[in-house]
Structure formats: C-alpha cells, structure tokens
Amino acid sequence: MENAIEVKGLAKYFANFKAIEGVDFEVKKGEIFGFLGPSGSGKTTTIKILTGQLDPTEGEAFVFGENVSHLKNPKARKRFGVLTDNSGLYGRLTIYENLKLYCELYDLPLSKIDEAIGFVNLKEESKKKVATLSKGMTQRVVLARAILHEPELLFLDEPTSALDPVNTLHIYEGLRALNKKGTTIFLTTHDMQEADTLCNRVAFLNKGKIRLLDQPNKLKKQYADATITVELTNDEKRQLRRDAAGAEEMYQLMKDNRVVTVHSNEPTLGDIFVKVTGGELV
Ligand SMILES: Nc1ncnc2c1ncn2[C@@H]1O[C@H](COP(=O)(O)OP(=O)(O)OP(=O)(O)O)[C@@H](O)[C@H]1O
C-alpha cells in the first residue's frame, strides 16, 4: 500500500530544547493514524512540520511522496486539510460566509458548504457570526473548513478537545464516513479512548520520541495480563489464570452455576501508555 506520510529521523529544536527527536513513522493511504501523547510531547510540532508551517531541524518528511519543504506552495497544500487551534476564521463573518470564502479560494461549488455544515452539526447556527460562537462550535467550524474540499489527507490536532459528548460522537461518525470515502486521517490526541475508537494504528509519543507504534488491538493483546475476572453469585470476584488449572476451576464454577459475569483483563491504551512511558497522560 502506498504511503500518505513518511517521516525519517525527524527532529525539531527550539534553541537547545528538543521538542521532537529521532521520529520515524509511516502512514498508509486510507488509514486513520493516531499520534498520541500528553501535553508538550511534540504532537503539534510534528503536525506543523508535516503541513509546511515549521521547518525541521533534522530529518525529512514526505506527504504523498513530496518533501514537506515544498508545501509552502499553496497548490501543493490543496490535497490536504488541517485542523489546528489557530483558527484563521473571520469573527465578523457568519459561519456560512467564512466557508463561502474558502469555497471561492478552492474553486468549489457552494453546495459543499451545506454538506460541511451538516457534517459538523451546525445547520441551525450557520447564520451566526463566528465571534459569537462557543469554543466547541468554533472548533466545529474549523473542522468544516478543513473538510470542505474533501481532502485526500486530513490533519486533525485534538479535534474533539472542546466538544461535548454528543457532538464528539457526531464528529466520530463523520470522520469514519470521510475515511470510508478515501480520506487518510492523521489525528493527534491525548484522549486514549478516542484513539482506540477511531484509529487503525497509534504511535505513543512521549518527551518528543515515539515509544510504541502498532494497532490498538495488537497492543492490548500484547499487554494483557494472563488472567480473567469471574464474578460469582455471592458477589465474590475471582481472578483465574488462562491455563489448565484456571480452566478446571472455571469448569467447576460453571457446573455449580455460580458464574454471573466473565471479563478479560484487557488493558486500555491509557494503561499501556503509562506502563511503557512511566509517564502520566496529562
Ligand atoms: N515556538 C516554540 N518555541 C519554543 N518552544 C516551543 C515552541 N513550540 C513548541 N515548543 C515546545 O515544544 C514542546 C512540544 O510542544 P507541542 O506544542 O508540539 O506539544 P503538544 O504535544 O502538541 O502539546 P499540547 O497537547 O499541549 O498541544 C513543548 O515543550 C513546547 O513548549
């Protein structure tokens, strides 16, 4: 499968401070790839390099085979969409008018505006001025703008950080639909649940370095402990090992009709992150 993104030995120093160092990864076309890490781990710095907003100190990065140093050319940026916190919206214009400006810039039919506004669940607010919107609404307008031209690759920096649970789920649904239509998604988040729900593969970033990279399910299997928890009719919770002795005990408990529930002790991505990095996810 062709790669949408390739990163080799990437580093960014701010004076003597190493924001990221020795970062290597690839994102395949069609993937939703999660770049996960706590505040200050280097997620935004990486997105800024990948979208041509910052030059790396060392290493190389390619988007659709093109060195990102060429992305200063606006035409080259047409193939991707970006959602970061620097919104670039016009406060005195309405949501609709802001999106119309972008339609004109990208030479898109105005019908795309309604699609994008529906995507982010803002139909009723479309005539409101952006300056009057809440943080979560503004975040959704920025997302609408990022997907307006149905980019082949979408960079999302913490896309749901200001959203309520209902709109978060709405955005997840929309992102999955967009991905099904062919958009590759590079997503940064510190929300491990979000990453687990959306991503095909995740990279754990801590203090500027990638510590682990794989599919969420593989990681959970790899780090699962060898026990299951059985809840019994007398409210007792018993830990059974996944071996012959555990199977024997389970057989007996089931035969005696004492089993209420059985749970595998699978770790969350958050548990694995803390285990691997020794750090907290804040
Ligand atoms: N322009 C800059 N000058 C100096 N230091 C910077 C600059 N930009 C980022 N840094 C530092 O680099 C580190 C990584 O920052 P970055 O914004 O990439 O983190 P992040 O993982 O996106 O964090 P958050 O989740 O809080 O957005 C931080 O310690 C930050 O203070």
The ligand as an ORCA input file, in Angstrom:
! r2SCAN-3c Opt
* xyz 0 1
  N       7.864     28.122     19.082
  C       8.322     27.464     20.144
  N       9.348     27.943     20.870
  C       9.834     27.269     21.942
  N       9.340     26.093     22.392
  C       8.302     25.579     21.722
  C       7.731     26.221     20.562
  N       6.722     25.457     20.101
  C       6.648     24.372     20.927
  N       7.608     24.446     21.892
  C       7.828     23.454     22.962
  O       7.962     22.158     22.372
  C       7.322     21.174     23.181
  C       6.298     20.432     22.345
  O       5.227     21.311     22.051
  P       3.969     20.848     21.216
  O       3.080     22.052     21.051
  O       4.409     20.162     19.976
  O       3.301     19.795     22.208
  P       1.903     19.046     22.129
  O       2.179     17.604     22.306
  O       1.172     19.453     20.892
  O       1.150     19.622     23.413
  P      -0.419     20.007     23.646
  O      -1.151     18.695     23.748
  O      -0.389     20.750     24.942
  O      -0.856     20.841     22.476
  C       6.729     21.913     24.374
  O       7.589     21.802     25.457
  C       6.635     23.354     23.890
  O       6.735     24.265     24.963
*
